[in-house]
Amino acid sequence: MAGRRKPMSEINMVPFIDIMMVMLVAFMVSSPMFTQGVHVELPKTDSKPVEIPPGEEPLIVAIKPDGSYYLSLESTGDKSLSLEDLADKVSRIKKAKPSTLVLVQGDKEALYGSVVRAMAALQKVGVDDVGLITEPGELN
């Protein structure tokens, strides 16, 4: 019985693991290409940058010159949101992950009132730590 073989019921997992590793690398390389956003012209300032912890993805509320609101989520894409929907979505995300940083990216041509309404709506749903995104450079 020295020449006894193993039963064939065992599955060789090595090829499966190799394929999964290749797919993981492919997704890691392509994931930065999936980042979406709405293009806005930011005002320039000479303020110091906000530190974003490594591995954390901030939630960005974009405001276009016409006063329309957008959220940096794949589910919303380039679709504008009402102020109530925007506040509701941000509130749910902050409840699920309280450490999420919320940033407002207002176009330099957006009305001040649109930015203030967004910040007030966020504050009303419990988001007290809101940052403003600007372009580095001289004030204009």
PyMOL commands that set and color helices and strands:
alter all, ss='L'
color gray80, all
select helices_A, chain A and resi 14-34+83-96+112-124
alter helices_A, ss='H'
color red, helices_A
select strands_A, chain A and resi 44-45+59-63+69-71+102-106+130-132+135-136
alter strands_A, ss='S'
color yellow, strands_A
deselect
rebuild
show_as cartoon
